[in-house]
């Protein structure tokens, strides 16, 4: 069992003011250990043990199980540490910001307290996503997307956007959600400079995860020049690996599979007039 998950659930229930019926935990580890632990420690039963659905799929399931009375949705990964009254303060801030569709906190590292994300943007040519690490209220550009560690949005916004695209098994789904929320609602995403959430970023954005998801993201959002540039650079990197005896077959397959998903999405979008 992840101790940090138990600590987060305890904080939400005892200090953040979240009612038990408004909290859903999706356990992607596909065993009952977490459910038993939380039930034993906190008498908390709203744990759904699921075959690994990926981040977006798990969040979609969790939101679908929330009562209709939950009009503001908080999406949290299991290892975050929340500032005191973070839930209430973020909900109040989102209500005040009528031009914002999705709100996130300032994300700081647990290890040293430094800011590691105040949202994100894209590089100019290859559209590589990167985190902004300076306050959005300084001269740095505003956020285009928010990290999925902690996201806050209204239930009606979630319903309009349609939740996460489950074609992203892991990573980039938060970027896509933010882009769609801006497109569909006409509102921006924003980062709170007052509310802090701590998390130690994993830094495990492996090449296989990128290969499986990034081409799909680029095609979905019509960034074809960036796709060509990325594929050329990635293929050269894979080819160099092959010269050292590395098996590159799976890398190529992942890239082509991601491109195929993107092409199929575009076909469906064109057919549906999206």
RAUR-V656286 format. One record per residue. N is the residue number from 1. PSI is psi in radians with two decimals (* if undefined). OMEGA is omega in degrees with one decimal (NA if undefined). Layout:
N_PSI_OMEGA, N_PSI_OMEGA
This chain:
1_2.49_176.9, 2_2.02_179.1, 3_-0.66_-178.7, 4_-0.60_177.6, 5_-0.75_177.6, 6_-0.68_179.0, 7_-0.70_179.1, 8_-0.81_179.7, 9_-0.75_177.9, 10_-0.76_179.7, 11_-0.76_-179.5, 12_-0.71_-175.7, 13_-0.63_-171.2, 14_-0.45_-175.4, 15_-0.54_-176.8, 16_-0.16_175.2, 17_0.32_178.5, 18_2.27_178.2, 19_2.55_-173.7, 20_-0.70_-177.3, 21_-0.27_180.0, 22_0.20_-179.3, 23_2.14_178.2, 24_2.26_175.4, 25_2.17_174.9, 26_2.06_-178.8, 27_1.79_-178.3, 28_-0.03_-177.6, 29_-0.14_173.7, 30_0.69_170.8, 31_2.95_-173.5, 32_0.15_-174.9, 33_-0.84_-179.4, 34_-0.76_-179.6, 35_-0.77_179.4, 36_-0.72_-178.3, 37_-0.82_-179.0, 38_-0.65_178.1, 39_-0.68_-178.8, 40_-0.70_-176.0, 41_-0.70_-168.8, 42_0.05_-173.7, 43_0.61_-178.7, 44_2.18_-171.6, 45_-0.17_-173.2, 46_0.98_178.0, 47_2.15_178.8, 48_2.06_177.6, 49_2.11_-173.8, 50_2.61_168.6, 51_2.47_-170.9, 52_1.93_-177.3, 53_-0.06_-170.4, 54_2.93_-176.3, 55_-0.91_-176.6, 56_-0.75_179.5, 57_-0.69_178.8, 58_-0.75_178.9, 59_-0.70_177.2, 60_-0.76_179.2, 61_-0.78_-178.9, 62_-0.78_180.0, 63_-0.65_-179.7, 64_-0.38_-178.7, 65_-0.11_178.6, 66_2.58_175.7, 67_2.67_-179.4, 68_-0.38_179.8, 69_-0.26_178.4, 70_1.67_-173.9, 71_-0.26_174.7, 72_2.27_-173.6, 73_2.31_173.3, 74_2.20_178.5, 75_2.04_-173.5, 76_2.38_167.9, 77_2.83_-166.6, 78_-0.31_-171.4, 79_0.23_-179.1, 80_2.69_173.9, 81_2.19_-172.4, 82_2.46_170.9, 83_2.71_178.6, 84_2.30_178.7, 85_0.41_-177.5, 86_-0.72_-177.4, 87_-0.88_-179.1, 88_-0.77_-175.8, 89_-0.69_178.0, 90_-0.69_178.1, 91_-0.75_179.3, 92_-0.72_-179.2, 93_-0.72_178.4, 94_-0.67_179.3, 95_-0.59_179.7, 96_-0.58_-174.5, 97_1.50_-174.1, 98_-0.22_179.2, 99_0.23_-177.6, 100_2.30_179.2, 101_-0.64_179.2, 102_2.35_-178.4, 103_2.50_175.3, 104_2.84_176.3, 105_3.01_166.2, 106_2.18_-177.4, 107_2.19_178.7, 108_2.68_178.5, 109_2.42_174.8, 110_-0.59_-172.3, 111_-0.72_-175.3, 112_0.00_176.7, 113_0.11_-180.0, 114_2.61_177.1, 115_2.25_175.5, 116_-0.20_174.5, 117_2.21_165.5, 118_0.90_-175.8, 119_-3.01_-177.0, 120_2.96_178.0, 121_-2.88_-179.3, 122_2.56_172.7, 123_2.73_-168.3, 124_-0.77_-171.8, 125_-0.89_-174.6, 126_0.00_178.7, 127_0.68_176.6, 128_2.20_179.6, 129_2.49_175.7, 130_2.69_-179.7, 131_2.43_168.8, 132_2.35_-175.4, 133_0.17_174.4, 134_2.71_-178.1, 135_2.34_177.4, 136_-0.14_179.7, 137_0.14_170.9, 138_-2.77_-176.3, 139_-0.05_-178.5, 140_2.69_-179.3, 141_2.73_179.1, 142_2.80_-179.2, 143_2.46_172.8, 144_-0.54_177.7, 145_2.87_-178.2, 146_2.59_176.6, 147_2.50_-175.0, 148_0.02_179.5, 149_-0.63_178.3, 150_2.00_178.9, 151_2.48_179.8, 152_2.29_177.8, 153_2.78_176.7, 154_2.62_-179.6, 155_-0.68_-179.4, 156_-0.55_174.3, 157_-0.80_177.3, 158_-0.79_-178.9, 159_-0.72_179.4, 160_-0.73_-178.1, 161_-0.55_179.0, 162_0.32_178.6, 163_-2.82_-179.3, 164_2.62_172.2, 165_1.91_-175.5, 166_-0.05_172.6, 167_-0.37_172.0, 168_1.87_-179.5, 169_-0.69_-179.5, 170_2.25_-179.7, 171_2.52_-179.1, 172_-0.20_178.3, 173_-0.55_177.6, 174_-0.65_176.7, 175_-0.84_-179.3, 176_-0.71_179.6, 177_-0.75_-179.5, 178_-0.71_178.2, 179_-0.73_179.5, 180_-0.64_179.1, 181_-0.71_177.9, 182_-0.73_-178.7, 183_-0.75_-173.1, 184_-0.70_-175.7, 185_-0.34_-175.6, 186_0.22_-179.9, 187_2.80_-177.5, 188_2.95_168.2, 189_2.76_-175.9, 190_2.77_178.1, 191_2.33_177.2, 192_2.29_175.4, 193_-0.15_-175.0, 194_-0.50_-175.6, 195_2.28_-177.0, 196_2.40_170.4, 197_2.36_-178.7, 198_2.43_175.1, 199_2.50_174.1, 200_1.89_-179.0, 201_2.39_-173.6, 202_-0.58_-179.0, 203_0.41_-176.7, 204_0.67_176.5, 205_1.39_-173.1, 206_2.84_-179.3, 207_-0.61_-179.4, 208_-0.70_178.3, 209_-0.74_177.8, 210_-0.81_-179.1, 211_-0.62_-175.8, 212_-0.36_-170.6, 213_-0.62_-171.4, 214_-0.77_176.9, 215_-0.65_177.8, 216_-0.77_178.1, 217_-0.80_-178.2, 218_-0.76_-179.6, 219_-0.74_-179.2, 220_-0.63_-177.4, 221_0.29_171.8, 222_0.43_-179.7, 223_1.22_-171.2, 224_-0.65_177.0, 225_-0.73_177.9, 226_-0.63_178.1, 227_-0.83_-179.5, 228_-0.78_179.4, 229_-0.76_-179.2, 230_-0.78_-178.8, 231_-0.75_179.2, 232_-0.82_-180.0, 233_-0.74_-178.0, 234_-0.72_179.8, 235_-0.66_176.3, 236_-0.70_178.5, 237_-0.74_178.8, 238_-0.71_179.4, 239_-0.69_177.0, 240_-0.67_177.2, 241_-0.66_179.7, 242_-0.59_179.5, 243_-0.40_178.6, 244_0.10_177.8, 245_0.12_178.9, 246_2.37_177.5, 247_1.99_-175.4, 248_0.06_-175.5, 249_-0.79_-177.9, 250_-0.60_179.0, 251_-0.83_178.9, 252_-0.74_-178.8, 253_-0.72_-179.9, 254_-0.75_-179.9, 255_-0.83_-179.5, 256_-0.60_177.4, 257_-0.72_178.8, 258_-0.72_177.2, 259_-0.71_179.2, 260_-0.72_177.0, 261_-0.74_180.0, 262_-0.75_179.5, 263_-0.76_179.2, 264_-0.66_177.1, 265_-0.81_-178.4, 266_-0.69_177.8, 267_-0.81_179.0, 268_-0.69_179.5, 269_-0.75_178.8, 270_-0.66_179.7, 271_-0.65_-177.4, 272_-0.05_179.9, 273_0.44_179.2, 274_*_NA
